[in-house]
Amino acid sequence: MAQEGAFGWDENVTAARAAWLAALTAERGRSANTAEAYERDTRQFLSFLCVHLGGAPDFDGLSALRPADIRAFLAARKREGAGPRTLARILAGVRAMLTAFERAHGVNAAAARAVEAPSKPRPLPRPIAVESAQQMMAMGSDWVSARDAAVLGLLYGAGLRISEATGLDAQQMSSPITQLVVRGKGDKERLVPVLPAVAAAIEAYRAAAPFALESGPFFRGEKGGRLSPRIVQRAVSVWRGALGLSERATPHALRHAFASHLLARGADLRQIQELLGHASLSTTEIYTAVDETRLLAAYRDAHPRAAA
């Protein structure tokens, strides 16, 4: 407690915090790493309050905290370099401590509950390379491989979601097919052009399928029912192993590849939004970050002065 006393903390708060920390591992099964992080985060929080409030808060002082006080602490930690994930953990520790004080000592912990955790950055999609995507569209000698090639072609060549592709009905698939009306999220329809290579794969499947594809689902499972997305996921898993791709090479990664490769070839972001069926342009803008990341990587690898 010597370090805590050096900060001039209130004795009752110091004792309550020590009891709470002891209970974390002994009673609640928290991991040692979590308990260590909470100890550090709450120590920094109480020390910050001593300066921020002009004196060490007792239980009444903690009850009087406002959301702005909590945010000021998080802002201070952010200036010190804490990222969104760390700030979320810090807030969780402060909330846990004040909630424990609320149960044991009547402290009002509403201020900590009113503060939202900082949003974590969305991971950038990792699109499948052009060559790998094209290999996945290769057709074997049986109708099942022809079907899989057609479905994967729609994911990569038209940017469809896996549920959109497997949800297509026969009446939507005119022959020859040059475009599709796709019903996506929120029951919103969009018009998607079908590339000649994808149209050829669809026609190859149509010719090879052992079912009459005049009505009902267009893509069928082996027993004739609508093709399950799980079967498509399994087909991509087989290709993933064959091509030595990472676990993040999923059917949805083909949709990412569709958008990223269009952007790399100069397509307009608004056009990509419409093709993907995104309600908001901000959702589509994530692909600009992907393209910038690839551009910087290429620069670092190829430019003669990049390592200087």
Number of C-alpha atoms within 10 A of each C-alpha: 8 6 9 14 11 9 16 15 21 17 13 12 18 18 13 17 19 13 12 20 18 13 14 18 14 10 9 9 10 14 11 11 9 14 18 13 16 22 19 13 21 22 18 15 19 23 19 20 21 16 11 13 12 9 16 20 20 16 18 12 14 20 18 16 18 15 16 13 18 20 17 14 20 22 14 12 19 14 10 9 11 15 14 16 13 18 22 17 17 24 25 17 21 23 21 19 20 26 19 18 21 17 11 11 15 14 19 19 24 17 19 24 17 13 16 11 18 15 10 12 9 7 8 13 18 18 23 25 16 13 8 16 22 15 12 22 23 15 18 12 8 11 18 19 17 23 28 25 26 29 26 29 29 28 25 29 26 23 25 27 23 21 13 17 24 20 19 20 16 15 12 15 21 12 10 11 17 14 16 17 13 21 16 17 13 8 8 11 13 14 14 20 14 18 15 13 13 23 22 16 23 27 20 17 24 21 14 16 20 13 14 12 17 12 11 14 19 28 28 19 14 13 8 14 12 17 23 15 16 10 12 21 15 13 18 19 18 13 18 18 12 10 12 11 15 12 9 13 22 22 23 22 21 31 26 25 23 26 25 25 19 16 18 15 8 8 13 10 17 14 14 21 18 16 19 22 24 16 13 11 15 10 10 20 14 15 25 16 13 19 15 12 13 13 13 12 11 11 13 13 12 11 10 9 9 10 8 5
